[in-house]
Amino acid sequence: MTARDGFDSMYRAINTSLAYRAAVRASETGLPDWLVPFSFINAALLELITATLRLGTGDTVIDLACGTGGAGVWVAERTGAALIGVDFAPAAIEAATLLAERRCPGGQARFITAEATATELPAACASAVMCIDALMFIDAAAVATEIARLLKPGGIFIATAAESLGEALLPTLVADYRPIFEEVGFRTLRYEELAGHDTQRLAFYHALEKHADALRAEIGDAAERLLAEARNGLERAVHNTRRVRQVLFIAERADA
Ligand SMILES: C[S@@+](CC[C@H](N)C(=O)[O-])C[C@H]1O[C@@H](n2cnc3c(N)ncnc32)[C@H](O)[C@@H]1O
């Protein structure tokens, strides 16, 4: 199965799963009911992203690897900026488009199915690009180049992402995003490990286990994939064998 098919089949399963929704809610994220991420975003991080991007009407923000679109819609609603969400999983884009129709009437938000490293959006079309918990699945140099192309000079990129602490779990996982983005013309503004991430992640894994029977009944194979990730993550926490850290990375595209 390709990575794209893996994400797509997961979204087809979880988009309507009440048990998945209950597990997300149990990890105390403070998110509104309509926002059900496939990530470890939370209300405090979304407030930080919104404040950092300093967007207004007339600006465009791209939510790259947007999943079902909630994080970008949150930012668009609060700032008045136009939103373009991009993800390669068609099931995610279908759900995001439905969300935008409900919450952003009038065409403020649109969602496209595309590869994050080759969006085919116009150059310098965005004041900001956000990317929640997805960089680690994408070739870092290629996506950094595409984000540099999409941003206006002085535009801001903000990401939450996993970094490898040793041997990379995925071929696309890197140890430090900063040099890769600096190589294509970004200036790092802020870079730090995300305090509280492990707590939210482990609470989510415990909630998945608590809802295991309901998940299996609702979504079958996809439940087994989620439960395997939860078991693995909880096991690693017990043995204190972390292989990744979660970071917040904010960078500015230098003037041309
Ligand atoms: C962990 S999910 C995060 C989704 C969303 N940002 C959120 O907060 O709910 C990672 C997302 O990255 C997307 N993705 C992974 N690789 C991609 C690629 N090469 N191009 C576009 N999207 C990609 C997946 O389809 C998935 O929606």
The ligand as an SDF file (V2000), in Angstrom:
LIG
                    3D

 27 29  0  0  0  0  0  0  0  0999 V2000
   -0.8620   13.0710   10.8400 C   0  0  0  0  0  0  0  0  0  0  0  0
   -1.8100   13.6770    9.5010 S   0  0  0  0  0  0  0  0  0  0  0  0
   -2.0730   15.3740    9.9400 C   0  0  0  0  0  0  0  0  0  0  0  0
   -3.2490   15.9520    9.2170 C   0  0  0  0  0  0  0  0  0  0  0  0
   -3.6620   17.3610    9.6160 C   0  0  0  0  0  0  0  0  0  0  0  0
   -2.5650   18.3110    9.4460 N   0  0  0  0  0  0  0  0  0  0  0  0
   -4.2170   17.3990   11.0180 C   0  0  0  0  0  0  0  0  0  0  0  0
   -3.6780   18.1450   11.8540 O   0  0  0  0  0  0  0  0  0  0  0  0
   -5.2220   16.7170   11.2700 O   0  0  0  0  0  0  0  0  0  0  0  0
   -0.6080   13.8040    8.1950 C   0  0  0  0  0  0  0  0  0  0  0  0
   -1.2220   14.2600    6.8920 C   0  0  0  0  0  0  0  0  0  0  0  0
   -0.2100   14.4030    5.9170 O   0  0  0  0  0  0  0  0  0  0  0  0
   -0.7570   14.0390    4.6620 C   0  0  0  0  0  0  0  0  0  0  0  0
    0.3850   13.7650    3.7900 N   0  0  0  0  0  0  0  0  0  0  0  0
    1.4040   12.9120    4.0410 C   0  0  0  0  0  0  0  0  0  0  0  0
    2.2950   12.9350    3.0190 N   0  0  0  0  0  0  0  0  0  0  0  0
    1.8260   13.8310    2.1120 C   0  0  0  0  0  0  0  0  0  0  0  0
    2.3080   14.2910    0.8520 C   0  0  0  0  0  0  0  0  0  0  0  0
    3.4630   13.8330    0.3480 N   0  0  0  0  0  0  0  0  0  0  0  0
    1.5690   15.2100    0.1900 N   0  0  0  0  0  0  0  0  0  0  0  0
    0.3990   15.6610    0.7060 C   0  0  0  0  0  0  0  0  0  0  0  0
   -0.1140   15.2570    1.8910 N   0  0  0  0  0  0  0  0  0  0  0  0
    0.6070   14.3540    2.5930 C   0  0  0  0  0  0  0  0  0  0  0  0
   -1.6230   12.8350    4.9890 C   0  0  0  0  0  0  0  0  0  0  0  0
   -2.5810   12.5280    4.0110 O   0  0  0  0  0  0  0  0  0  0  0  0
   -2.2390   13.3060    6.3070 C   0  0  0  0  0  0  0  0  0  0  0  0
   -3.4420   13.9910    6.0910 O   0  0  0  0  0  0  0  0  0  0  0  0
  1  2  1  0
  2  3  1  0
  2 10  1  0
  3  4  1  0
  4  5  1  0
  5  6  1  0
  5  7  1  0
  7  8  2  0
  7  9  1  0
 10 11  1  0
 11 12  1  0
 11 26  1  0
 12 13  1  0
 13 14  1  0
 13 24  1  0
 14 15  1  0
 14 23  1  0
 15 16  2  0
 16 17  1  0
 17 18  1  0
 17 23  2  0
 18 19  1  0
 18 20  2  0
 20 21  1  0
 21 22  2  0
 22 23  1  0
 24 25  1  0
 24 26  1  0
 26 27  1  0
M  CHG  2   2   1   9  -1
M  END
$$$$
